[in-house]
Amino acid sequence: MSIIVRKVLRRRPPKEYIGRYPNIYIDTAYISPDKPASLLYVKVPNEIGVLEKIARIIRSRGINIVKVNIPEIPVGNEAYVTLMLENCDQKCIEGVVNDLKDTYPDIILSIDSVTSYDSYLFIPYNQLIFIDRPAFILTTGMLREALRSIYTDPVLAKQARIVVKRFGEGVGKQIFEEWVSYIEKYCHIDWFKYIDKALRYFADFYKALNLGEIELFKIGETRYNIRIHNNMECNSLKPLGFVENTGYFTAGIITGYLEAVLNRRVVVRETKCVNKGSKYDEFEVQIYEYLM
């Protein structure tokens, strides 16, 4: 009874909403159903009017540009542009390439093309880079099936929660060491002084990876609530019939990230879960003493 009374009487400061819903979209492949399509990959000077000149040549041939991409952020005097041309086969794209070279030799620094029919077109010229780091695609479907395999394996099931949480801690730590520290270095941000900003970045990052949509609530100087809608982990395990908290991977990511940012011990406790009837997953974060 005394425990219940303490919980009722303990007065908490009002929650301060510091979250937002980011929306980041990165396309890495194109599909061309039932007709040919070609990709142009062009190196050009980083100056006004270049894209308009390229589009003028393509338009003069009666070809529709269905997609324009800038694979890399332009730095210095040069830039790369990728254009997808609809209903344009090998002969068509060769004509476009020759026209561009002949008409604008001063702006077409280099040009390459690839053609495909009724298939996916992957950009074959660059590796995937995420915040200046080589990356690869691990889809939510891949991760979902991996989690389900771990939780349903009779050998791994007993240790699944520990293993998954530790795995998450490693991911969270890497988010800081590989990416946040990079931003800190070049943008001169002291994340320790701006914990709210570090958490907002985490929310953006989490959404960008399609793991869920985060709302952040500050409930004290060293306490936060992290509410996650459409959390990939818990939603993935829902069809398996779990009626308990299942956000161990998520809790691990939050723990690893914040401990790396703050160099302090962080305890993350799951307080709500969709597998227990909640509309969202919620985690309470408590920040403690400095780590050695």
DOLORO-345478 format. One record per residue (C-alpha): residue number from 1; x, y, z. Coordinates in steps of 0.2 Angstrom, whole numbers, m for minus. Layout:
N
+-----+-------+-------+-------+
!   k !  east ! north !    up !
+-----+-------+-------+-------+
! NUM !     X !     Y !     Z !
...
+-----+-------+-------+-------+
END
This chain:
292
+-----+-------+-------+-------+
!   k !  east ! north !    up !
+-----+-------+-------+-------+
!   1 !     0 !     0 !     0 !
!   2 !    14 !    12 !     4 !
!   3 !    21 !    10 !   m13 !
!   4 !     5 !    15 !   m21 !
!   5 !     3 !    30 !   m10 !
!   6 !    21 !    36 !   m15 !
!   7 !    16 !    35 !   m33 !
!   8 !     0 !    44 !   m31 !
!   9 !     8 !    58 !   m20 !
!  10 !    24 !    61 !   m29 !
!  11 !    22 !    76 !   m39 !
!  12 !    30 !    77 !   m56 !
!  13 !    34 !    92 !   m66 !
!  14 !    23 !    94 !   m81 !
!  15 !    28 !    86 !   m97 !
!  16 !    37 !    98 !  m110 !
!  17 !    34 !    92 !  m128 !
!  18 !    50 !    94 !  m138 !
!  19 !    47 !    82 !  m152 !
!  20 !    42 !    83 !  m170 !
!  21 !    38 !    72 !  m185 !
!  22 !    52 !    72 !  m197 !
!  23 !    49 !    65 !  m215 !
!  24 !    65 !    60 !  m224 !
!  25 !    64 !    51 !  m241 !
!  26 !    79 !    44 !  m250 !
!  27 !    76 !    34 !  m266 !
!  28 !    90 !    22 !  m272 !
!  29 !    81 !    13 !  m286 !
!  30 !    69 !    16 !  m300 !
!  31 !    56 !     4 !  m308 !
!  32 !    51 !     4 !  m327 !
!  33 !    36 !    m7 !  m329 !
!  34 !    32 !   m13 !  m347 !
!  35 !    43 !     0 !  m356 !
!  36 !    62 !     4 !  m357 !
!  37 !    70 !    17 !  m347 !
!  38 !    87 !    25 !  m346 !
!  39 !    97 !    33 !  m332 !
!  40 !   109 !    47 !  m336 !
!  41 !   123 !    51 !  m324 !
!  42 !   131 !    67 !  m328 !
!  43 !   146 !    77 !  m320 !
!  44 !   143 !    95 !  m323 !
!  45 !   150 !   112 !  m317 !
!  46 !   141 !   118 !  m301 !
!  47 !   133 !   134 !  m308 !
!  48 !   117 !   142 !  m313 !
!  49 !   107 !   135 !  m328 !
!  50 !   116 !   119 !  m331 !
!  51 !   101 !   108 !  m327 !
!  52 !    90 !   119 !  m338 !
!  53 !   102 !   116 !  m353 !
!  54 !   102 !    97 !  m351 !
!  55 !    83 !    97 !  m350 !
!  56 !    82 !   107 !  m366 !
!  57 !    91 !    94 !  m376 !
!  58 !    81 !    80 !  m369 !
!  59 !    65 !    90 !  m372 !
!  60 !    70 !    93 !  m390 !
!  61 !    70 !    74 !  m393 !
!  62 !    52 !    73 !  m386 !
!  63 !    58 !    63 !  m371 !
!  64 !    50 !    64 !  m354 !
!  65 !    61 !    66 !  m338 !
!  66 !    52 !    57 !  m324 !
!  67 !    65 !    59 !  m311 !
!  68 !    79 !    70 !  m306 !
!  69 !    92 !    67 !  m292 !
!  70 !   107 !    75 !  m285 !
!  71 !   117 !    59 !  m279 !
!  72 !   129 !    70 !  m269 !
!  73 !   128 !    87 !  m261 !
!  74 !   138 !    98 !  m273 !
!  75 !   154 !   104 !  m265 !
!  76 !   166 !   115 !  m274 !
!  77 !   165 !   118 !  m293 !
!  78 !   158 !   102 !  m299 !
!  79 !   142 !    92 !  m296 !
!  80 !   133 !    76 !  m301 !
!  81 !   115 !    74 !  m308 !
!  82 !   105 !    58 !  m311 !
!  83 !    90 !    59 !  m323 !
!  84 !    78 !    45 !  m327 !
!  85 !    71 !    46 !  m345 !
!  86 !    55 !    37 !  m349 !
!  87 !    52 !    26 !  m363 !
!  88 !    70 !    28 !  m369 !
!  89 !    79 !    13 !  m375 !
!  90 !    98 !    10 !  m379 !
!  91 !    97 !    19 !  m396 !
!  92 !    88 !    33 !  m388 !
!  93 !   100 !    36 !  m374 !
!  94 !   115 !    35 !  m385 !
!  95 !   107 !    49 !  m396 !
!  96 !   104 !    60 !  m380 !
!  97 !   122 !    57 !  m374 !
!  98 !   129 !    62 !  m391 !
!  99 !   118 !    78 !  m392 !
! 100 !   124 !    83 !  m375 !
! 101 !   142 !    81 !  m378 !
! 102 !   141 !    90 !  m395 !
! 103 !   130 !   104 !  m389 !
! 104 !   138 !   108 !  m372 !
! 105 !   156 !   101 !  m372 !
! 106 !   159 !   115 !  m359 !
! 107 !   147 !   108 !  m346 !
! 108 !   147 !    90 !  m349 !
! 109 !   162 !    85 !  m339 !
! 110 !   158 !    67 !  m340 !
! 111 !   142 !    57 !  m344 !
! 112 !   137 !    39 !  m342 !
! 113 !   121 !    29 !  m345 !
! 114 !   112 !    13 !  m341 !
! 115 !    96 !     6 !  m349 !
! 116 !    84 !    m7 !  m343 !
! 117 !    67 !   m14 !  m349 !
! 118 !    53 !   m19 !  m337 !
! 119 !    65 !   m20 !  m322 !
! 120 !    72 !   m10 !  m307 !
! 121 !    86 !     2 !  m311 !
! 122 !    99 !     4 !  m297 !
! 123 !   111 !    18 !  m298 !
! 124 !   127 !     9 !  m302 !
! 125 !   140 !    22 !  m300 !
! 126 !   141 !    26 !  m282 !
! 127 !   140 !    17 !  m265 !
! 128 !   127 !    22 !  m253 !
! 129 !   133 !    35 !  m242 !
! 130 !   124 !    41 !  m226 !
! 131 !   131 !    56 !  m218 !
! 132 !   148 !    54 !  m226 !
! 133 !   149 !    35 !  m221 !
! 134 !   148 !    20 !  m232 !
! 135 !   131 !    12 !  m229 !
! 136 !   120 !    m3 !  m234 !
! 137 !   102 !    m6 !  m234 !
! 138 !    94 !   m17 !  m221 !
! 139 !    76 !   m15 !  m223 !
! 140 !    63 !   m16 !  m210 !
! 141 !    57 !   m32 !  m217 !
! 142 !    74 !   m40 !  m215 !
! 143 !    75 !   m34 !  m197 !
! 144 !    57 !   m39 !  m193 !
! 145 !    60 !   m57 !  m199 !
! 146 !    77 !   m58 !  m189 !
! 147 !    68 !   m52 !  m173 !
! 148 !    55 !   m65 !  m176 !
! 149 !    67 !   m79 !  m179 !
! 150 !    76 !   m75 !  m163 !
! 151 !    61 !   m74 !  m152 !
! 152 !    54 !   m90 !  m159 !
! 153 !    70 !  m101 !  m159 !
! 154 !    68 !  m113 !  m144 !
! 155 !    87 !  m112 !  m141 !
! 156 !    88 !   m93 !  m142 !
! 157 !    71 !   m88 !  m134 !
! 158 !    77 !   m89 !  m116 !
! 159 !    91 !   m76 !  m119 !
! 160 !    82 !   m67 !  m133 !
! 161 !    78 !   m51 !  m123 !
! 162 !    96 !   m49 !  m117 !
! 163 !   104 !   m53 !  m134 !
! 164 !    92 !   m41 !  m143 !
! 165 !    95 !   m27 !  m130 !
! 166 !   113 !   m28 !  m131 !
! 167 !   112 !   m28 !  m150 !
! 168 !   102 !   m12 !  m149 !
! 169 !   115 !    m4 !  m137 !
! 170 !   128 !    m7 !  m150 !
! 171 !   118 !     1 !  m164 !
! 172 !   114 !    16 !  m153 !
! 173 !   132 !    18 !  m148 !
! 174 !   137 !    18 !  m167 !
! 175 !   124 !    31 !  m171 !
! 176 !   134 !    43 !  m160 !
! 177 !   151 !    38 !  m164 !
! 178 !   149 !    37 !  m183 !
! 179 !   137 !    51 !  m186 !
! 180 !   133 !    62 !  m172 !
! 181 !   151 !    65 !  m167 !
! 182 !   154 !    69 !  m186 !
! 183 !   141 !    83 !  m185 !
! 184 !   148 !    88 !  m168 !
! 185 !   165 !    90 !  m176 !
! 186 !   160 !   100 !  m191 !
! 187 !   145 !   110 !  m184 !
! 188 !   153 !   113 !  m167 !
! 189 !   139 !   107 !  m157 !
! 190 !   142 !   101 !  m139 !
! 191 !   128 !    88 !  m137 !
! 192 !   131 !    87 !  m119 !
! 193 !   125 !   105 !  m116 !
! 194 !   110 !   102 !  m128 !
! 195 !   102 !    86 !  m123 !
! 196 !    86 !    91 !  m130 !
! 197 !    94 !    94 !  m147 !
! 198 !   103 !    77 !  m147 !
! 199 !    86 !    69 !  m143 !
! 200 !    78 !    78 !  m158 !
! 201 !    92 !    72 !  m169 !
! 202 !    89 !    54 !  m163 !
! 203 !    71 !    56 !  m167 !
! 204 !    75 !    61 !  m185 !
! 205 !    87 !    47 !  m187 !
! 206 !    75 !    34 !  m180 !
! 207 !    62 !    40 !  m192 !
! 208 !    74 !    40 !  m207 !
! 209 !    78 !    22 !  m203 !
! 210 !    59 !    19 !  m204 !
! 211 !    60 !    11 !  m186 !
! 212 !    46 !    23 !  m179 !
! 213 !    40 !    40 !  m176 !
! 214 !    46 !    48 !  m160 !
! 215 !    38 !    61 !  m148 !
! 216 !    49 !    67 !  m135 !
! 217 !    43 !    74 !  m118 !
! 218 !    55 !    81 !  m104 !
! 219 !    48 !    77 !   m87 !
! 220 !    63 !    83 !   m77 !
! 221 !    81 !    89 !   m78 !
! 222 !    87 !    71 !   m81 !
! 223 !    71 !    62 !   m86 !
! 224 !    63 !    60 !  m102 !
! 225 !    48 !    50 !  m110 !
! 226 !    51 !    44 !  m127 !
! 227 !    34 !    39 !  m136 !
! 228 !    36 !    29 !  m152 !
! 229 !    22 !    27 !  m164 !
! 230 !    22 !    13 !  m177 !
! 231 !    38 !     5 !  m168 !
! 232 !    45 !    m8 !  m180 !
! 233 !    51 !   m19 !  m166 !
! 234 !    35 !   m21 !  m156 !
! 235 !    23 !   m21 !  m172 !
! 236 !    34 !   m35 !  m179 !
! 237 !    31 !   m46 !  m164 !
! 238 !    13 !   m43 !  m162 !
! 239 !     7 !   m57 !  m174 !
! 240 !    17 !   m69 !  m163 !
! 241 !     4 !   m67 !  m149 !
! 242 !    15 !   m58 !  m136 !
! 243 !     6 !   m49 !  m122 !
! 244 !    21 !   m42 !  m114 !
! 245 !    33 !   m28 !  m116 !
! 246 !    44 !   m32 !  m132 !
! 247 !    54 !   m16 !  m135 !
! 248 !    71 !   m23 !  m130 !
! 249 !    80 !   m18 !  m146 !
! 250 !    72 !    m1 !  m145 !
! 251 !    77 !     2 !  m127 !
! 252 !    95 !    m4 !  m131 !
! 253 !    96 !     9 !  m145 !
! 254 !    91 !    23 !  m134 !
! 255 !   102 !    17 !  m120 !
! 256 !   118 !    15 !  m131 !
! 257 !   115 !    32 !  m140 !
! 258 !   112 !    42 !  m124 !
! 259 !   127 !    34 !  m114 !
! 260 !   138 !    38 !  m129 !
! 261 !   132 !    56 !  m130 !
! 262 !   133 !    60 !  m111 !
! 263 !   146 !    48 !  m105 !
! 264 !   133 !    44 !   m91 !
! 265 !   124 !    29 !   m85 !
! 266 !   107 !    28 !   m93 !
! 267 !    92 !    17 !   m88 !
! 268 !    78 !    15 !  m101 !
! 269 !    62 !     7 !   m95 !
! 270 !    48 !     2 !  m106 !
! 271 !    31 !     8 !   m98 !
! 272 !    19 !     5 !  m113 !
! 273 !    18 !    m7 !  m127 !
! 274 !     6 !   m10 !  m141 !
! 275 !     8 !   m29 !  m137 !
! 276 !    m1 !   m25 !  m120 !
! 277 !   m15 !   m15 !  m128 !
! 278 !    m7 !     3 !  m129 !
! 279 !    m9 !    13 !  m145 !
! 280 !    10 !    17 !  m144 !
! 281 !    26 !    11 !  m136 !
! 282 !    33 !    22 !  m122 !
! 283 !    50 !    22 !  m114 !
! 284 !    55 !    32 !   m98 !
! 285 !    73 !    38 !   m98 !
! 286 !    83 !    41 !   m82 !
! 287 !   100 !    49 !   m83 !
! 288 !   112 !    44 !   m69 !
! 289 !   131 !    46 !   m64 !
! 290 !   145 !    48 !   m75 !
! 291 !   153 !    33 !   m82 !
! 292 !   172 !    29 !   m79 !
+-----+-------+-------+-------+
END
